[in-house]
Amino acid sequence: MKNLQLRKATIADDGFAYQTRKAAFCEYVEKISVWNEEEQRQLHQQRFTEHDVRVTQLSGIDVGIIAMSRQADCITLYQMFILPEYQDRGIGEKVKMLIIEEASKVKLPIRFQVLNVNNRAFAFYQRLGFKGTGENNSHILMERLSLSIYFRCIFQAPPNQRGDRMMRKIFLLMAAILL
């Protein structure tokens, strides 16, 4: 998908970002609660001003948003929404892969949470290598380590905890392909 890009959101994107969030997320919120327009707008405004918000564009058309921040120990993803009419085209996967690539360059894991009623999103993230790390009343906590963290765990472990040589060769092959 060569014509996909992420651009930094500006204040002019605020309305689009909120409408995208509502269009893609409202049905899941309503499975566990009530979509309260005022509360949702306040939450949106907080995230829009505090986080790194990017607009997903496909062939110059705004089709989604992503909000994240980078801390010393991880990249936290707060939201990723694609307009419903653009879903199931591989856009979300490509966006996630761009974030995974960005996290790998700085050798940080990606962390986020997904509503526990959003089975579709949970399955999507699992396909991309994210693992559940816990849960609370409404969300499943997820994480994906960068390849460099996997390698550090394998090659800095004592020899008897490294696993067999074949596993190390597989990781090296994966690194060569992905990096």
Secondary structure as UniProt FT lines:
FT   TURN            2..3
FT   STRAND          4..8
FT   HELIX           11..13
FT   HELIX           14..32
FT   HELIX           37..50
FT   STRAND          52..58
FT   TURN            59..60
FT   STRAND          61..70
FT   STRAND          75..82
FT   HELIX           84..86
FT   HELIX           91..105
FT   TURN            106..107
FT   STRAND          110..115
FT   TURN            116..117
FT   HELIX           119..127
FT   TURN            128..129
FT   STRAND          131..135
FT   STRAND          139..144
FT   HELIX           147..155
FT   HELIX           159..161
FT   HELIX           165..178
//
